């Protein structure tokens, strides 16, 4: 049977937000102990004392490297402009032998059009296309023989420019996504290049998401 402190650590590790809150010292250990006590009692098949759980929580060492945090802060402080695009539609098609050809046809139809937001990703079984309103005119016809799994409208994209050193520092995406998740904003998709990071959210969340991205460096 595992020791209490081992079980406590395993429970905390299942929740990244909780683990970070402990590391930052912003959570009441007694309250948390009472919350996770039923699970620990069940795993140990005995009545574990609250004091033992509190001690186990205190023994957990913060997993965050201070030097890494400094590096992340430097990158966050250099984040560039934020670009917002509305009227974005999200398509998911079933993969087929012709899906790549259809993607090529779509790219040809978009040639010469300015300010088009377009992204696609191909998985094992399905392909996703994200396209702004001004570029979807011929999409239905181009993909008419493909199997459409899902189409979602009423979306917006937010793109933030990243400094060149972001590729050498781990934790940048985590910091950005953590802030958005804490606000209860659902991210439909994430698109990234070397120096750009884009999230897709519904129109109702766009203002809150923009405010969070704009103020990222104020909370670090």
N, C-alpha and C positions, 0 to 999 in steps of 0.2 A: 504494500500500500504506500502511495506517495505521501511525503511529508506535507504538512499544511502550507509551509512557505512555497513549496513547489507548485501546489495546486493554485495558490493565490497568484503566483506569477503567470501561470498558464491562462487563468481567467482574465487577467489584466491585458495580456498580449493579444487577446481576441478582439480588443477594442483599442485601436490606435489613438483615438481621441482621449480615451481614459488614461492610457499610458502617458500621453504627453501632459495631460492635466496634473498627473501625479508628479511628473518631472518638474513642472513649473510650480508646484506647491500651492495650487489653487483649488484643491478639493479637500473636503472634510473626511479624514480617515475613519473616524468612528461611524459616520453615516454610510460611507462606502462599505465598511466592514459588515454592518447590519444588512446591507443590500445583498452582498454576495454570500453571506453566511448560509442560507438555505442550500445553495449549490454545493458549498464545501461540506456541509453536514451530510448531504446525500452521497458525495464522492468518498467521504471517509467513513460513512456509516456510524457516525457518533456526533455528539453535541460539542462542537468546537467553540471555545470561549472567544468572545469578541476581542479580548485583549490579545490573544494569540494571533488573530487575523490582523489587528492593527500593527503588531510588531512585524509581521510578515510584509505588510505594505511599506513600513518604514525601511525594511532591509532592501527593497527594490532599488537598485542603483539607476539613476537617470541614464538613458541610452543615447543622449544627445551630446555630441562632441562640441565643446565651446568654440573651437577653431572653425568647425564646419558652420556653425551658426553665424559667425562673423563673415565668412565667405558668402553665405546666402544673403545676408543683409546687404553686402556690397552690390550684389547682382540686382536685388530688389530695388535698391536706390537708383539703379541705372535703367530701369524699365522705360521703354519709349512710348510713343503715341499709341492710343487705343482707337481702333476703327470699328464702327458699328454699322452693320448692314441689316436692314429689315426685309420682310417679304422673302424669306428663305424657305424652300421646300426640301423635305427629306424623303428620298426614295430608296426602297430596298427591293432588289430583284433577286430571284433565284439564279444561281450560276448555271450557265449553259455553254454549249460549244461555240455559240455566236455572241456571247455577252461582251467579249473584248472588241469584236468588230463594231458592235453598237456603240461602245464607248468612243471608238475612233470616229464614227460618224457624228457623234455628238460634238466632239472636239472640233471637227471641221465646220459644223453649223455655228459654233461660237466664235470662229475666227473673225477678227476685225471688230468684234463687239467690245466696247470699253466698260470698265467698272462691273464686270461680271464676277460674281463669287461662285467658284466651282471647285468641288473636291470629290474624289471618289476613292473608295477602298474596297479591296476584294478579299474576302475571307475564303474559307474552305468550301462553304455551301452557298454563300450569298454575297452580293455586291451592293454597296451603298453609294448613292450619288446625292450630293448636296448642291443645290443650285438656286441662285437668286431668281426672282420673278422675271427679270428682263431677259433671262437666258433660256427659259424653259419652253419657249414657243413651239419648238419642233420635237421636244423630247417624247411626247406621247406617241407621235407617229414613228419616230426612230425605234422606240422600244415596244411597239405594239404587239410583236410576236414573242416578247419575253414575259416571264411570269412575275407580276408585281406582287410582292409579299405585303408591303406596307407603304403608305404615302402619308406623310405628316406635314401639314401646312401651319401657318401662323407662328413661324420660328424666326429667330434673329441670331446673328453671329457677332461675336466680339473678338477682335484680333488685337493682341498686344505685342509690340516689338520687344525682342529680347536682346541684351548686349552680347557681344561675341564670346565673353568668358562663361556664359551660362552652360556651355557644353562641358566645361571642366569642373562644375560644381554640382554635386548631387543634392536633391531636396528642393529644387526650384519649383518644379511642377507640384510637388506635394504641398508646399506652402501656399501656392495659389489656389489649388483645389480645396485645401482645408478651409480656407476663408469662405469660399463659396458654399461648401457643404454645411458649415456651421450656421449659415443663413437659411438653410433648408431649400436651396435652389437646386432643382434637378437639371443635370447636364445631359442632354441627349447624345451629344458626341463631342469628341476632342480631336482636333487636327493640329499637327505641328510640323514645322520645318526647322531648319537650323536656327533661324533667328526670328521665328514667329510662332505664336501660340494662340490657337483659336478654339473657342468653346461655342457650342450651339445650345441655345436655351429657348424656351417659349417666349412669346412677345410680352406676356404679363410679368416676366422676371427680368426683362432686359434692363430696366432702370436700376433695380437693386444690384444686378450683376455689374453694371457699369460703375456704379458708385464704389463697390468693393474693389474692383480692379484699379480705379483711379486713386484710391486711398491705401493701396497695399503697403507702400513704404512708410505710412504714418503709424502702422501697428507693429513695426519691427525695429 
